[in-house]
Amino acid sequence: MPQPDAPAGPVVERIATLDLVRGLAVLGILAVNAAGFAAPLSAYGGYGLWPFPETGASTAAQWVVDTLFHQKFIALFSMLFGASLFLVGGERADVARGRRLRRRLFWLAVIALVHGLAIWWGDVLLLYAWSGLFVMLARSWRPVVLFRVGLVLFIAFSLIQVAGPLALYAAPADVQARIAAELTPSAAQIAQTRADIADAAGSLAGAYRQNFSAWLELQSSSLMVFVFPTVGLMMIGLGLFKTGFLSGSLSARLYRGVAAAGALALAAVCGLSWLDDMAEARMMWTAGVEGLLNPLIGLGYASLLILMWKAGRAGALKPLAAAGRMALSNYLAQSILMTSLFWGGRGLGLMGQVDRPMLWGIVIGVWVLQLIWSPLWLSRFEMGPAEWLWRCLTYGRRLPMRKPA
């Protein structure tokens, strides 16, 4: 994620709480993305297409992801990105920093294209580059305006997700039955998913074939479905940064209140996702309700971290802060590590062979690796390798990377 730039060079003062929350977000995102590495897009997002029986431990593992992780950490990531646009670009009146911000977003889009096309289809960086073009125009707005516009954009999108399925309950019985039948995967869909798995696991050419197809499908919906709610979250994050919330400068009482509100929202999402995953109620409107609550849950997580930091636990949180300082490097490394396990050709070809409980073991293993390697890398270098490349491209010159002896 972006960090403040200084004309004199890349070494600048860090905001500790931003690094902590960013580290939590980048690790949490892997828990959600993992199934997209282990299976093709159709199985990742469709009921009944997962390559293992969706019962018992497999369903419970998915329930944990849906309850604790799904959309919570990507919402946090989006809010932090909104704050970073101000850290890089400053006020709109600052022409030089504004130019630097535009270059930074351009190169982020280039990195995103490489990531999405050559590494893994589920890239979020291109969405951030698109969304950043809108939010950069609002970076001098007052916090209250950012909150109002951001909430309208985000809530409107979530209500659309709720309204459509709720309207279905008022439809005639034959319409409801037809739509329910359409949501049940056919034999042809199941066979196609199995063929996609075999293609991606069988060869590098097959893996890239499936990756490109999934990337195109995702991009075709990104602009209309994801950009504007992401813009809303970025505006909210920028407002939170301007009020001092994300930098940890507000009262502990406020953070305790946000953490409590997040806990209540988490309890509601826990019940709704239980109905969907464990009870198999499949009530389509619940996704929209959960979408409304998930950013609040993410802010609850962030508040707990900030409270730990304010209580003097910064030393224990150093590995997490280091992971946050290298969020871009760690995000890209997650894709490289996971596709090396699941793709054919250049990896082990395990796609379709790892169920969700074992997948959790892989996720935890990657977390441990990144919490170890991030502080070790930063003990010798000023920033992560991807952050260094991004910054060099933004400045148009080679910047120092190794720390002075």
Sequence and secondary structure as in RCSB ss.txt:
>XXXX:A:sequence
MPQPDAPAGPVVERIATLDLVRGLAVLGILAVNAAGFAAPLSAYGGYGLWPFPETGASTAAQWVVDTLFHQKFIA
LFSMLFGASLFLVGGERADVARGRRLRRRLFWLAVIALVHGLAIWWGDVLLLYAWSGLFVMLARSWRPVVLFRVG
LVLFIAFSLIQVAGPLALYAAPADVQARIAAELTPSAAQIAQTRADIADAAGSLAGAYRQNFSAWLELQSSSLMV
FVFPTVGLMMIGLGLFKTGFLSGSLSARLYRGVAAAGALALAAVCGLSWLDDMAEARMMWTAGVEGLLNPLIGLG
YASLLILMWKAGRAGALKPLAAAGRMALSNYLAQSILMTSLFWGGRGLGLMGQVDRPMLWGIVIGVWVLQLIWSP
LWLSRFEMGPAEWLWRCLTYGRRLPMRKPA
>XXXX:A:secstr
     BTTBS     HHHHHHHHHHHHHHHHHHHHHHHS HHHHHSTT SSS  SHHHHHHHHHIIIIITTHHHH
HHHHHHHHHHHHHH STT HHHHHHHHHHHHHHHHHHHHIIIII TT  HHHHHHHHHHHGGGTTS HHHHHHHH
HHHHHHHHHHHHHHHHHHTTS HHHHHHHHHHHS  HHHHHHHHHHHHHHHH HHHHHHHHHHHHHHHHHHIIII
IIHHHHHHHHHHHHHHHHTTTTT S HHHHHHHHHHHHHHHHHHHHHHIIIIIS    TTHHHHHHHHHHHHHHH
HHHHHHHHHHTT TTTTHHHHHHHHTHHHHHHHHHHHHHHHHSSSSS   TTS  HHHHHHHHHHHHHHHHHHHH
HHHTTBSS HHHHHHHHHHHTS    B   
